[in-house]
């Protein structure tokens, strides 16, 4: 029972964060960027999400016609279908308003409201642009794919802790993720590392 309540709380918090992201998207505001540099990743899934939302909208119209003679059923189905469309749009909105963020101390790798991993710059051993279309789960590795692909690979000198959607903790030393501008992110990250090394030597 306690486990079921915990999962229900996690799912409810997830829904609230998605709806908050939808509000930020409408207001054209970003979450958690502050003085850092934002690197988006949502373009890689925009077409897929738009297609999914369109299919859901068509289904909503079709179901309204099919169950129109039963008002109670029609109301329930209409609510569920409209909520599904809103949910899909909110998922995309969360990806837009929660970009990856690079600041003076860390790289923050994100994916909507599902992944939020902070990597201290001093732990980064190497970073490179690397397009991968297939991924296999492996110990110590985290793949944050968008549209089934990752474009940047970061290797660490020591692990960082990734907290999964349901609160499990994993230690990872290799992080792969997607960025719309992988070259720009790699350049900025390399410049940040070099600046940190110069400051450490000073």
N, CA and C atoms as an extended XYZ file, in Angstrom:
606
Properties=species:S:1:pos:R:3:atomname:S:1:resname:S:1:resid:I:1 pbc="F F F"
N         0.824       -1.201        0.000 N   UNK     1
C         0.000        0.000        0.000 CA  UNK     1
C         0.861        1.255        0.000 C   UNK     1
N         1.904        1.247        0.844 N   UNK     2
C         2.788        2.396        0.932 CA  UNK     2
C         3.490        2.634       -0.390 C   UNK     2
N         3.895        1.527       -1.051 N   UNK     3
C         4.555        1.656       -2.351 CA  UNK     3
C         3.622        2.244       -3.398 C   UNK     3
N         2.347        1.825       -3.365 N   UNK     4
C         1.379        2.350       -4.327 CA  UNK     4
C         1.146        3.834       -4.109 C   UNK     4
N         1.091        4.266       -2.851 N   UNK     5
C         0.907        5.688       -2.551 CA  UNK     5
C         2.109        6.498       -3.024 C   UNK     5
N         3.296        5.936       -2.859 N   UNK     6
C         4.514        6.635       -3.301 CA  UNK     6
C         4.501        6.817       -4.815 C   UNK     6
N         4.120        5.761       -5.538 N   UNK     7
C         4.052        5.862       -6.998 CA  UNK     7
C         2.990        6.875       -7.415 C   UNK     7
N         1.857        6.882       -6.712 N   UNK     8
C         0.792        7.837       -7.029 CA  UNK     8
C         1.277        9.265       -6.829 C   UNK     8
N         2.039        9.516       -5.767 N   UNK     9
C         2.577       10.861       -5.521 CA  UNK     9
C         3.558       11.265       -6.615 C   UNK     9
N         4.396       10.321       -7.034 N   UNK    10
C         5.366       10.612       -8.090 CA  UNK    10
C         4.644       10.965       -9.384 C   UNK    10
N         3.622       10.184       -9.730 N   UNK    11
C         2.873       10.438      -10.961 CA  UNK    11
C         2.121       11.768      -10.896 C   UNK    11
N         1.564       12.077       -9.724 N   UNK    12
C         0.846       13.344       -9.566 CA  UNK    12
C         1.811       14.525       -9.696 C   UNK    12
N         2.988       14.393       -9.087 N   UNK    13
C         3.991       15.463       -9.209 CA  UNK    13
C         4.443       15.632      -10.648 C   UNK    13
N         4.567       14.510      -11.348 N   UNK    14
C         4.944       14.549      -12.764 CA  UNK    14
C         3.898       15.309      -13.581 C   UNK    14
N         2.622       15.019      -13.341 N   UNK    15
C         1.553       15.704      -14.064 CA  UNK    15
C         1.585       17.204      -13.791 C   UNK    15
N         1.786       17.581      -12.535 N   UNK    16
C         1.809       19.003      -12.181 CA  UNK    16
C         2.983       19.718      -12.849 C   UNK    16
N         4.132       19.067      -12.900 N   UNK    17
C         5.293       19.690      -13.531 CA  UNK    17
C         5.099       19.822      -15.039 C   UNK    17
N         4.417       18.863      -15.637 N   UNK    18
C         4.112       18.972      -17.061 CA  UNK    18
C         3.189       20.160      -17.327 C   UNK    18
N         2.158       20.303      -16.519 N   UNK    19
C         1.231       21.415      -16.720 CA  UNK    19
C         1.909       22.758      -16.456 C   UNK    19
N         2.815       22.795      -15.474 N   UNK    20
C         3.575       24.022      -15.225 CA  UNK    20
C         4.463       24.347      -16.425 C   UNK    20
N         5.016       23.325      -17.053 N   UNK    21
C         5.843       23.523      -18.241 CA  UNK    21
C         5.015       24.092      -19.382 C   UNK    21
N         3.773       23.632      -19.498 N   UNK    22
C         2.882       24.148      -20.532 CA  UNK    22
C         2.647       25.648      -20.322 C   UNK    22
N         2.485       26.045      -19.058 N   UNK    23
C         2.319       27.467      -18.744 CA  UNK    23
C         3.555       28.279      -19.093 C   UNK    23
N         4.731       27.734      -18.782 N   UNK    24
C         5.976       28.425      -19.129 CA  UNK    24
C         6.131       28.557      -20.634 C   UNK    24
N         5.741       27.511      -21.360 N   UNK    25
C         5.847       27.524      -22.822 CA  UNK    25
C         4.960       28.612      -23.424 C   UNK    25
N         3.733       28.715      -22.924 N   UNK    26
C         2.819       29.745      -23.399 CA  UNK    26
C         3.378       31.136      -23.090 C   UNK    26
N         4.014       31.273      -21.931 N   UNK    27
C         4.591       32.565      -21.524 CA  UNK    27
C         5.966       32.812      -22.147 C   UNK    27
N         6.469       31.842      -22.936 N   UNK    28
C         7.781       31.950      -23.575 CA  UNK    28
C         8.897       32.166      -22.545 C   UNK    28
N         8.863       31.374      -21.497 N   UNK    29
C         9.884       31.435      -20.455 CA  UNK    29
C        10.549       30.073      -20.328 C   UNK    29
N        11.814       30.088      -19.865 N   UNK    30
C        12.563       28.843      -19.670 CA  UNK    30
C        12.711       28.564      -18.181 C   UNK    30
N        12.918       27.308      -17.860 N   UNK    31
C        13.056       26.877      -16.463 CA  UNK    31
C        14.517       26.575      -16.142 C   UNK    31
N        15.038       27.188      -15.076 N   UNK    32
C        16.342       26.816      -14.554 CA  UNK    32
C        17.541       27.258      -15.370 C   UNK    32
N        17.383       28.253      -16.247 N   UNK    33
C        18.523       28.685      -17.048 CA  UNK    33
C        19.332       29.751      -16.319 C   UNK    33
N        18.635       30.740      -15.754 N   UNK    34
C        19.269       31.841      -15.028 CA  UNK    34
C        20.432       32.426      -15.826 C   UNK    34
N        21.664       32.424      -15.252 N   UNK    35
C        22.794       33.030      -15.951 CA  UNK    35
C        23.556       32.088      -16.850 C   UNK    35
N        23.056       30.873      -17.033 N   UNK    36
C        23.750       29.892      -17.861 CA  UNK    36
C        23.391       30.019      -19.330 C   UNK    36
N        23.978       29.148      -20.142 N   UNK    37
C        23.699       29.094      -21.572 CA  UNK    37
C        22.824       27.886      -21.862 C   UNK    37
N        21.708       28.127      -22.531 N   UNK    38
C        20.757       27.053      -22.821 CA  UNK    38
C        21.070       26.401      -24.163 C   UNK    38
N        20.930       25.080      -24.209 N   UNK    39
C        21.087       24.317      -25.443 CA  UNK    39
C        19.862       23.421      -25.593 C   UNK    39
N        19.057       23.713      -26.607 N   UNK    40
C        17.815       22.980      -26.784 CA  UNK    40
C        18.030       21.591      -27.376 C   UNK    40
N        16.985       20.783      -27.286 N   UNK    41
C        17.002       19.428      -27.849 CA  UNK    41
C        15.634       19.025      -28.394 C   UNK    41
N        14.652       19.928      -28.307 N   UNK    42
C        13.276       19.565      -28.642 CA  UNK    42
C        13.026       19.439      -30.139 C   UNK    42
N        13.863       20.062      -30.979 N   UNK    43
C        13.613       19.973      -32.422 CA  UNK    43
C        13.665       18.530      -32.914 C   UNK    43
N        14.455       17.694      -32.236 N   UNK    44
C        14.593       16.305      -32.649 CA  UNK    44
C        13.327       15.491      -32.494 C   UNK    44
N        12.357       16.004      -31.734 N   UNK    45
C        11.121       15.259      -31.525 CA  UNK    45
C         9.885       16.044      -31.945 C   UNK    45
N        10.060       17.263      -32.439 N   UNK    46
C         8.923       18.145      -32.715 CA  UNK    46
C         7.947       17.520      -33.709 C   UNK    46
N         8.472       16.978      -34.816 N   UNK    47
C         7.592       16.400      -35.837 CA  UNK    47
C         6.826       15.204      -35.287 C   UNK    47
N         7.507       14.355      -34.523 N   UNK    48
C         6.860       13.172      -33.948 CA  UNK    48
C         5.755       13.576      -32.986 C   UNK    48
N         6.033       14.549      -32.124 N   UNK    49
C         5.041       14.974      -31.142 CA  UNK    49
C         3.850       15.647      -31.826 C   UNK    49
N         4.129       16.440      -32.874 N   UNK    50
C         3.037       17.081      -33.607 CA  UNK    50
C         2.151       16.032      -34.269 C   UNK    50
N         2.785       15.008      -34.841 N   UNK    51
C         2.018       13.936      -35.462 CA  UNK    51
C         1.171       13.175      -34.460 C   UNK    51
N         1.748       12.913      -33.287 N   UNK    52
C         1.026       12.200      -32.242 CA  UNK    52
C        -0.168       13.017      -31.767 C   UNK    52
N         0.043       14.340      -31.568 N   UNK    53
C        -1.047       15.199      -31.121 CA  UNK    53
C        -2.160       15.253      -32.176 C   UNK    53
N        -1.778       15.271      -33.455 N   UNK    54
C        -2.777       15.303      -34.536 CA  UNK    54
C        -3.608       14.020      -34.536 C   UNK    54
N        -2.936       12.881      -34.389 N   UNK    55
C        -3.659       11.603      -34.355 CA  UNK    55
C        -4.637       11.578      -33.181 C   UNK    55
N        -4.196       12.081      -32.031 N   UNK    56
C        -5.075       12.112      -30.856 CA  UNK    56
C        -6.277       13.022      -31.104 C   UNK    56
N        -6.037       14.156      -31.769 N   UNK    57
C        -7.135       15.074      -32.066 CA  UNK    57
C        -8.146       14.439      -33.019 C   UNK    57
N        -7.659       13.727      -34.039 N   UNK    58
C        -8.548       13.035      -34.971 CA  UNK    58
C        -9.354       11.966      -34.237 C   UNK    58
N        -8.698       11.251      -33.335 N   UNK    59
C        -9.403       10.228      -32.558 CA  UNK    59
C       -10.498       10.857      -31.706 C   UNK    59
N       -10.220       12.043      -31.158 N   UNK    60
C       -11.212       12.734      -30.344 CA  UNK    60
C       -12.477       13.020      -31.146 C   UNK    60
N       -12.296       13.519      -32.366 N   UNK    61
C       -13.447       13.817      -33.229 CA  UNK    61
C       -14.199       12.533      -33.586 C   UNK    61
N       -13.439       11.493      -33.939 N   UNK    62
C       -14.065       10.229      -34.332 CA  UNK    62
C       -14.866        9.625      -33.182 C   UNK    62
N       -14.292        9.628      -31.977 N   UNK    63
C       -14.997        9.061      -30.835 CA  UNK    63
C       -16.223        9.882      -30.461 C   UNK    63
N       -16.166       11.195      -30.670 N   UNK    64
C       -17.332       12.038      -30.389 CA  UNK    64
C       -18.504       11.657      -31.277 C   UNK    64
N       -18.189       11.314      -32.534 N   UNK    65
C       -19.246       10.888      -33.459 CA  UNK    65
C       -19.791        9.517      -33.056 C   UNK    65
N       -18.905        8.592      -32.697 N   UNK    66
C       -19.318        7.220      -32.403 CA  UNK    66
C       -20.170        7.105      -31.147 C   UNK    66
N       -19.850        7.898      -30.132 N   UNK    67
C       -20.572        7.761      -28.857 CA  UNK    67
C       -21.488        8.945      -28.595 C   UNK    67
N       -21.791        9.694      -29.651 N   UNK    68
C       -22.610       10.893      -29.481 CA  UNK    68
C       -24.003       10.622      -28.935 C   UNK    68
N       -24.526        9.413      -29.115 N   UNK    69
C       -25.883        9.084      -28.649 CA  UNK    69
C       -25.919        8.735      -27.162 C   UNK    69
N       -24.775        8.624      -26.522 N   UNK    70
C       -24.705        8.322      -25.086 CA  UNK    70
C       -23.996        9.478      -24.379 C   UNK    70
N       -24.735       10.452      -23.899 N   UNK    71
C       -24.133       11.679      -23.339 CA  UNK    71
C       -23.106       11.430      -22.234 C   UNK    71
N       -23.416       10.507      -21.344 N   UNK    72
C       -22.486       10.265      -20.243 CA  UNK    72
C       -21.167        9.683      -20.753 C   UNK    72
N       -21.263        8.691      -21.622 N   UNK    73
C       -20.065        8.089      -22.211 CA  UNK    73
C       -19.315        9.120      -23.039 C   UNK    73
N       -20.075        9.911      -23.792 N   UNK    74
C       -19.467       10.941      -24.634 CA  UNK    74
C       -18.654       11.916      -23.792 C   UNK    74
N       -19.206       12.330      -22.649 N   UNK    75
C       -18.510       13.291      -21.786 CA  UNK    75
C       -17.203       12.712      -21.257 C   UNK    75
N       -17.253       11.455      -20.815 N   UNK    76
C       -16.040       10.817      -20.277 CA  UNK    76
C       -14.987       10.650      -21.358 C   UNK    76
N       -15.396       10.131      -22.508 N   UNK    77
C       -14.452        9.907      -23.606 CA  UNK    77
C       -13.872       11.226      -24.092 C   UNK    77
N       -14.716       12.247      -24.194 N   UNK    78
C       -14.240       13.557      -24.647 CA  UNK    78
C       -13.199       14.118      -23.683 C   UNK    78
N       -13.469       13.990      -22.380 N   UNK    79
C       -12.503       14.477      -21.379 CA  UNK    79
C       -11.172       13.758      -21.514 C   UNK    79
N       -11.228       12.424      -21.615 N   UNK    80
C        -9.993       11.640      -21.706 CA  UNK    80
C        -9.211       11.963      -22.980 C   UNK    80
N        -9.927       12.110      -24.092 N   UNK    81
C        -9.247       12.393      -25.353 CA  UNK    81
C        -8.627       13.782      -25.356 C   UNK    81
N        -9.364       14.764      -24.856 N   UNK    82
C        -8.818       16.124      -24.805 CA  UNK    82
C        -7.620       16.179      -23.861 C   UNK    82
N        -7.731       15.482      -22.737 N   UNK    83
C        -6.607       15.470      -21.795 CA  UNK    83
C        -5.382       14.811      -22.431 C   UNK    83
N        -5.589       13.786      -23.242 N   UNK    84
C        -4.458       13.131      -23.920 CA  UNK    84
C        -3.754       14.103      -24.853 C   UNK    84
N        -4.526       14.898      -25.588 N   UNK    85
C        -3.925       15.899      -26.475 CA  UNK    85
C        -3.134       16.921      -25.658 C   UNK    85
N        -3.719       17.398      -24.568 N   UNK    86
C        -3.027       18.361      -23.705 CA  UNK    86
C        -1.757       17.749      -23.125 C   UNK    86
N        -1.831       16.483      -22.741 N   UNK    87
C        -0.678       15.792      -22.165 CA  UNK    87
C         0.464       15.715      -23.179 C   UNK    87
N         0.148       15.376      -24.421 N   UNK    88
C         1.178       15.277      -25.457 CA  UNK    88
C         1.823       16.641      -25.699 C   UNK    88
N         1.002       17.670      -25.793 N   UNK    89
C         1.538       19.024      -25.994 CA  UNK    89
C         2.397       19.437      -24.799 C   UNK    89
N         1.968       19.082      -23.595 N   UNK    90
C         2.730       19.430      -22.392 CA  UNK    90
C         4.079       18.708      -22.358 C   UNK    90
N         4.127       17.475      -22.857 N   UNK    91
C         5.396       16.753      -22.929 CA  UNK    91
C         6.388       17.506      -23.818 C   UNK    91
N         5.900       17.966      -24.966 N   UNK    92
C         6.786       18.728      -25.845 CA  UNK    92
C         7.162       20.058      -25.199 C   UNK    92
N         6.206       20.707      -24.572 N   UNK    93
C         6.478       21.978      -23.905 CA  UNK    93
C         7.560       21.824      -22.840 C   UNK    93
N         7.507       20.721      -22.089 N   UNK    94
C         8.507       20.485      -21.045 CA  UNK    94
C         9.902       20.362      -21.635 C   UNK    94
N        10.002       19.773      -22.827 N   UNK    95
C        11.301       19.655      -23.483 CA  UNK    95
C        11.812       21.016      -23.958 C   UNK    95
N        10.889       21.874      -24.393 N   UNK    96
C        11.281       23.199      -24.880 CA  UNK    96
C        11.745       24.093      -23.734 C   UNK    96
N        10.999       24.105      -22.633 N   UNK    97
C        11.298       25.052      -21.545 CA  UNK    97
C        12.341       24.537      -20.574 C   UNK    97
N        12.736       23.266      -20.700 N   UNK    98
C        13.776       22.704      -19.837 CA  UNK    98
C        14.956       22.222      -20.699 C   UNK    98
N        15.716       23.157      -21.262 N   UNK    99
C        16.852       22.767      -22.108 CA  UNK    99
C        18.034       22.310      -21.260 C   UNK    99
N        19.056       21.779      -21.938 N   UNK   100
C        20.328       21.571      -21.256 CA  UNK   100
C        20.885       22.950      -20.888 C   UNK   100
N        21.621       23.024      -19.790 N   UNK   101
C        22.165       24.305      -19.346 CA  UNK   101
C        23.641       24.148      -18.994 C   UNK   101
N        24.463       25.042      -19.532 N   UNK   102
C        25.887       25.082      -19.203 CA  UNK   102
C        26.166       26.388      -18.488 C   UNK   102
N        26.697       26.279      -17.256 N   UNK   103
C        27.096       27.484      -16.535 CA  UNK   103
C        28.543       27.350      -16.095 C   UNK   103
N        28.989       28.236      -15.227 N   UNK   104
C        30.408       28.267      -14.863 CA  UNK   104
C        30.844       27.027      -14.093 C   UNK   104
N        29.906       26.309      -13.482 N   UNK   105
C        30.310       25.192      -12.645 CA  UNK   105
C        29.867       23.820      -13.094 C   UNK   105
N        28.861       23.756      -13.968 N   UNK   106
C        28.310       22.433      -14.278 CA  UNK   106
C        27.576       22.429      -15.615 C   UNK   106
N        27.404       21.235      -16.135 N   UNK   107
C        26.535       20.975      -17.278 CA  UNK   107
C        25.304       20.266      -16.740 C   UNK   107
N        24.151       20.814      -17.035 N   UNK   108
C        22.890       20.224      -16.583 CA  UNK   108
C        22.215       19.559      -17.772 C   UNK   108
N        22.150       18.250      -17.766 N   UNK   109
C        21.554       17.474      -18.858 CA  UNK   109
C        20.114       17.148      -18.482 C   UNK   109
N        19.181       17.508      -19.371 N   UNK   110
C        17.769       17.311      -19.032 CA  UNK   110
C        16.998       16.670      -20.189 C   UNK   110
N        15.870       16.114      -19.851 N   UNK   111
C        14.923       15.592      -20.833 CA  UNK   111
C        13.536       15.795      -20.252 C   UNK   111
N        12.847       16.837      -20.734 N   UNK   112
C        11.521       17.187      -20.230 CA  UNK   112
C        11.559       17.250      -18.696 C   UNK   112
N        10.609       16.574      -18.023 N   UNK   113
C        10.638       16.544      -16.559 CA  UNK   113
C        11.104       15.181      -16.052 C   UNK   113
N        11.653       14.359      -16.943 N   UNK   114
C        12.014       12.996      -16.585 CA  UNK   114
C        13.476       12.858      -16.152 C   UNK   114
N        14.363       13.653      -16.757 N   UNK   115
C        15.796       13.549      -16.475 CA  UNK   115
C        16.337       14.930      -16.146 C   UNK   115
N        17.093       15.012      -15.067 N   UNK   116
C        17.754       16.268      -14.685 CA  UNK   116
C        19.050       15.890      -13.965 C   UNK   116
N        20.130       15.859      -14.728 N   UNK   117
C        21.414       15.391      -14.205 CA  UNK   117
C        22.419       16.536      -14.221 C   UNK   117
N        22.997       16.832      -13.079 N   UNK   118
C        24.002       17.900      -12.974 CA  UNK   118
C        25.394       17.282      -12.967 C   UNK   118
N        26.230       17.686      -13.939 N   UNK   119
C        27.587       17.159      -14.060 CA  UNK   119
C        28.577       18.285      -13.772 C   UNK   119
N        29.309       18.238      -12.657 N   UNK   120
C        30.323       19.271      -12.398 CA  UNK   120
C        31.374       19.277      -13.503 C   UNK   120
N        31.773       20.460      -13.951 N   UNK   121
C        32.714       20.544      -15.065 CA  UNK   121
C        34.046       19.887      -14.739 C   UNK   121
N        34.447       19.926      -13.462 N   UNK   122
C        35.754       19.350      -13.110 CA  UNK   122
C        35.770       17.824      -13.218 C   UNK   122
N        34.602       17.207      -13.353 N   UNK   123
C        34.553       15.749      -13.492 CA  UNK   123
C        34.525       15.288      -14.950 C   UNK   123
N        34.484       16.227      -15.869 N   UNK   124
C        34.418       15.859      -17.278 CA  UNK   124
C        35.818       15.568      -17.814 C   UNK   124
N        36.021       14.326      -18.249 N   UNK   125
C        37.315       13.930      -18.813 CA  UNK   125
C        37.380       14.254      -20.294 C   UNK   125
N        36.276       14.045      -21.013 N   UNK   126
C        36.248       14.337      -22.448 CA  UNK   126
C        34.818       14.538      -22.889 C   UNK   126
N        34.663       15.299      -23.973 N   UNK   127
C        33.344       15.517      -24.576 CA  UNK   127
C        33.537       15.530      -26.086 C   UNK   127
N        32.620       14.916      -26.783 N   UNK   128
C        32.736       14.845      -28.242 CA  UNK   128
C        31.351       14.737      -28.873 C   UNK   128
N        31.301       15.188      -30.125 N   UNK   129
C        30.081       14.961      -30.890 CA  UNK   129
C        30.111       13.523      -31.406 C   UNK   129
N        29.029       12.792      -31.133 N   UNK   130
C        28.961       11.389      -31.548 CA  UNK   130
C        27.503       11.024      -31.805 C   UNK   130
N        27.157       10.812      -33.054 N   UNK   131
C        25.787       10.443      -33.390 CA  UNK   131
C        25.587        8.958      -33.167 C   UNK   131
N        24.597        8.623      -32.339 N   UNK   132
C        24.231        7.231      -32.100 CA  UNK   132
C        22.742        7.078      -32.295 C   UNK   132
N        22.372        6.067      -33.082 N   UNK   133
C        20.963        5.801      -33.354 CA  UNK   133
C        20.435        4.602      -32.578 C   UNK   133
N        21.320        3.806      -32.029 N   UNK   134
C        20.921        2.650      -31.223 CA  UNK   134
C        21.653        2.706      -29.888 C   UNK   134
N        20.974        2.252      -28.845 N   UNK   135
C        21.542        2.300      -27.503 CA  UNK   135
C        21.193        1.026      -26.756 C   UNK   135
N        22.166        0.509      -26.032 N   UNK   136
C        21.955       -0.658      -25.188 CA  UNK   136
C        22.287       -0.280      -23.748 C   UNK   136
N        21.419       -0.675      -22.838 N   UNK   137
C        21.636       -0.338      -21.434 CA  UNK   137
C        22.900       -1.025      -20.923 C   UNK   137
N        23.751       -0.260      -20.257 N   UNK   138
C        25.003       -0.793      -19.723 CA  UNK   138
C        25.283       -0.135      -18.380 C   UNK   138
N        25.941       -0.871      -17.504 N   UNK   139
C        26.276       -0.354      -16.183 CA  UNK   139
C        27.176        0.867      -16.318 C   UNK   139
N        26.849        1.906      -15.554 N   UNK   140
C        27.681        3.102      -15.544 CA  UNK   140
C        27.462        4.027      -16.723 C   UNK   140
N        26.453        3.761      -17.559 N   UNK   141
C        26.186        4.597      -18.719 CA  UNK   141
C        24.734        5.073      -18.697 C   UNK   141
N        24.536        6.310      -19.152 N   UNK   142
C        23.188        6.884      -19.226 CA  UNK   142
C        22.976        7.449      -20.620 C   UNK   142
N        21.932        6.988      -21.295 N   UNK   143
C        21.575        7.476      -22.619 CA  UNK   143
C        20.285        8.286      -22.517 C   UNK   143
N        20.382        9.570      -22.840 N   UNK   144
C        19.219       10.460      -22.806 CA  UNK   144
C        18.872       10.775      -24.254 C   UNK   144
N        18.216        9.832      -24.906 N   UNK   145
C        17.947        9.945      -26.342 CA  UNK   145
C        16.702       10.775      -26.608 C   UNK   145
N        16.709       11.464      -27.737 N   UNK   146
C        15.546       12.194      -28.245 CA  UNK   146
C        15.362       11.756      -29.689 C   UNK   146
N        14.170       11.301      -30.021 N   UNK   147
C        13.974       10.771      -31.356 CA  UNK   147
C        14.860        9.570      -31.625 C   UNK   147
N        15.132        8.789      -30.592 N   UNK   148
C        15.958        7.571      -30.665 CA  UNK   148
C        17.415        7.845      -31.006 C   UNK   148
N        17.890        9.083      -30.799 N   UNK   149
C        19.289        9.352      -31.096 CA  UNK   149
C        19.932       10.238      -30.039 C   UNK   149
N        21.245       10.083      -29.905 N   UNK   150
C        22.057       10.982      -29.095 CA  UNK   150
C        23.146       11.555      -29.988 C   UNK   150
N        23.590       12.765      -29.678 N   UNK   151
C        24.571       13.437      -30.532 CA  UNK   151
C        25.809       13.908      -29.773 C   UNK   151
N        25.792       13.831      -28.454 N   UNK   152
C        26.936       14.263      -27.646 CA  UNK   152
C        27.256       13.174      -26.630 C   UNK   152
N        28.550       12.879      -26.470 N   UNK   153
C        28.994       11.894      -25.476 CA  UNK   153
C        29.955       12.567      -24.511 C   UNK   153
N        29.685       12.409      -23.220 N   UNK   154
C        30.530       12.964      -22.167 CA  UNK   154
C        31.055       11.820      -21.313 C   UNK   154
N        32.368       11.750      -21.154 N   UNK   155
C        32.996       10.762      -20.276 CA  UNK   155
C        33.535       11.472      -19.049 C   UNK   155
N        33.388       10.835      -17.881 N   UNK   156
C        33.720       11.480      -16.614 CA  UNK   156
C        34.919       10.836      -15.942 C   UNK   156
N        35.611       11.632      -15.132 N   UNK   157
C        36.739       11.118      -14.362 CA  UNK   157
C        36.268       10.327      -13.156 C   UNK   157
N        35.097       10.677      -12.645 N   UNK   158
C        34.477        9.943      -11.544 CA  UNK   158
C        32.967       10.041      -11.704 C   UNK   158
N        32.253        9.077      -11.163 N   UNK   159
C        30.812        9.016      -11.446 CA  UNK   159
C        30.004       10.123      -10.791 C   UNK   159
N        28.845       10.386      -11.381 N   UNK   160
C        27.834       11.251      -10.785 CA  UNK   160
C        26.583       10.406      -10.579 C   UNK   160
N        25.717       10.860       -9.690 N   UNK   161
C        24.523       10.097       -9.348 CA  UNK   161
C        23.328       10.566      -10.169 C   UNK   161
N        22.739        9.623      -10.877 N   UNK   162
C        21.517        9.887      -11.631 CA  UNK   162
C        20.341        9.287      -10.869 C   UNK   162
N        19.334       10.120      -10.608 N   UNK   163
C        18.122        9.665       -9.929 CA  UNK   163
C        17.056        9.413      -10.989 C   UNK   163
N        16.566        8.178      -11.071 N   UNK   164
C        15.596        7.816      -12.099 CA  UNK   164
C        14.214        8.382      -11.779 C   UNK   164
N        13.292        8.190      -12.697 N   UNK   165
C        11.937        8.724      -12.562 CA  UNK   165
C        11.285        8.284      -11.253 C   UNK   165
N        11.475        7.023      -10.858 N   UNK   166
C        10.861        6.513       -9.634 CA  UNK   166
C        11.794        6.566       -8.430 C   UNK   166
N        12.867        7.337       -8.531 N   UNK   167
C        13.708        7.603       -7.372 CA  UNK   167
C        14.873        6.672       -7.156 C   UNK   167
N        15.117        5.741       -8.061 N   UNK   168
C        16.270        4.863       -7.921 CA  UNK   168
C        17.542        5.633       -8.275 C   UNK   168
N        18.641        5.271       -7.626 N   UNK   169
C        19.901        5.991       -7.827 CA  UNK   169
C        20.894        5.122       -8.591 C   UNK   169
N        21.516        5.713       -9.610 N   UNK   170
C        22.524        5.020      -10.412 CA  UNK   170
C        23.771        5.876      -10.506 C   UNK   170
N        24.918        5.231      -10.424 N   UNK   171
C        26.186        5.927      -10.619 CA  UNK   171
C        26.588        5.780      -12.087 C   UNK   171
N        26.823        6.896      -12.762 N   UNK   172
C        27.160        6.849      -14.179 CA  UNK   172
C        28.466        7.588      -14.453 C   UNK   172
N        29.242        7.048      -15.403 N   UNK   173
C        30.505        7.673      -15.799 CA  UNK   173
C        30.507        8.066      -17.273 C   UNK   173
N        29.521        7.618      -18.024 N   UNK   174
C        29.380        8.000      -19.431 CA  UNK   174
C        27.937        8.477      -19.628 C   UNK   174
N        27.805        9.675      -20.199 N   UNK   175
C        26.475       10.244      -20.442 CA  UNK   175
C        26.374       10.607      -21.916 C   UNK   175
N        25.374       10.071      -22.575 N   UNK   176
C        25.097       10.419      -23.976 CA  UNK   176
C        23.740       11.106      -24.025 C   UNK   176
N        23.672       12.190      -24.790 N   UNK   177
C        22.416       12.920      -24.878 CA  UNK   177
C        22.321       13.628      -26.223 C   UNK   177
N        21.123       14.112      -26.508 N   UNK   178
C        20.887       14.800      -27.784 CA  UNK   178
C        20.875       16.299      -27.568 C   UNK   178
N        21.440       17.037      -28.521 N   UNK   179
C        21.356       18.496      -28.543 CA  UNK   179
C        21.091       18.928      -29.973 C   UNK   179
N        20.279       19.970      -30.143 N   UNK   180
C        19.998       20.463      -31.490 CA  UNK   180
C        21.243       21.046      -32.140 C   UNK   180
N        22.144       21.610      -31.316 N   UNK   181
C        23.407       22.173      -31.806 CA  UNK   181
C        24.562       21.488      -31.084 C   UNK   181
N        24.857       20.240      -31.443 N   UNK   182
C        25.907       19.514      -30.713 CA  UNK   182
C        27.283       20.153      -30.855 C   UNK   182
N        27.593       20.691      -32.038 N   UNK   183
C        28.896       21.331      -32.230 CA  UNK   183
C        29.053       22.540      -31.311 C   UNK   183
N        28.017       23.365      -31.235 N   UNK   184
C        28.072       24.531      -30.365 CA  UNK   184
C        28.204       24.153      -28.907 C   UNK   184
N        27.493       23.105      -28.490 N   UNK   185
C        27.577       22.673      -27.097 CA  UNK   185
C        28.967       22.139      -26.781 C   UNK   185
N        29.524       21.339      -27.681 N   UNK   186
C        30.863       20.783      -27.455 CA  UNK   186
C        31.897       21.905      -27.393 C   UNK   186
N        31.793       22.891      -28.287 N   UNK   187
C        32.729       24.019      -28.260 CA  UNK   187
C        32.621       24.797      -26.950 C   UNK   187
N        31.383       25.083      -26.539 N   UNK   188
C        31.183       25.843      -25.311 CA  UNK   188
C        31.672       25.071      -24.094 C   UNK   188
N        31.414       23.774      -24.088 N   UNK   189
C        31.841       22.950      -22.959 CA  UNK   189
C        33.356       22.842      -22.910 C   UNK   189
N        33.989       22.689      -24.057 N   UNK   190
C        35.456       22.629      -24.105 CA  UNK   190
C        36.064       23.947      -23.658 C   UNK   190
N        35.490       25.067      -24.095 N   UNK   191
C        35.983       26.378      -23.672 CA  UNK   191
C        35.816       26.554      -22.170 C   UNK   191
N        34.698       26.072      -21.629 N   UNK   192
C        34.476       26.167      -20.191 CA  UNK   192
C        35.483       25.352      -19.403 C   UNK   192
N        35.794       24.155      -19.893 N   UNK   193
C        36.791       23.327      -19.228 CA  UNK   193
C        38.160       24.000      -19.233 C   UNK   193
N        38.529       24.585      -20.378 N   UNK   194
C        39.827       25.240      -20.489 CA  UNK   194
C        39.917       26.446      -19.576 C   UNK   194
N        38.822       27.199      -19.471 N   UNK   195
C        38.806       28.351      -18.576 CA  UNK   195
C        38.952       27.912      -17.122 C   UNK   195
N        38.307       26.807      -16.779 N   UNK   196
C        38.424       26.289      -15.418 CA  UNK   196
C        39.823       25.825      -15.098 C   UNK   196
N        40.489       25.193      -16.071 N   UNK   197
C        41.861       24.749      -15.852 CA  UNK   197
C        42.796       25.929      -15.677 C   UNK   197
N        42.593       27.009      -16.474 N   UNK   198
C        43.432       28.192      -16.326 CA  UNK   198
C        43.228       28.841      -14.958 C   UNK   198
N        41.971       28.865      -14.494 N   UNK   199
C        41.682       29.448      -13.185 CA  UNK   199
C        42.306       28.612      -12.074 C   UNK   199
N        42.315       27.293      -12.236 N   UNK   200
C        42.902       26.410      -11.216 CA  UNK   200
C        44.415       26.594      -11.137 C   UNK   200
N        45.052       26.861      -12.283 N   UNK   201
C        46.508       27.049      -12.283 CA  UNK   201
C        46.925       28.419      -11.775 C   UNK   201
N        46.000       29.383      -11.824 N   UNK   202
C        46.349       30.751      -11.441 CA  UNK   202
C        46.549       30.879       -9.929 C   UNK   202
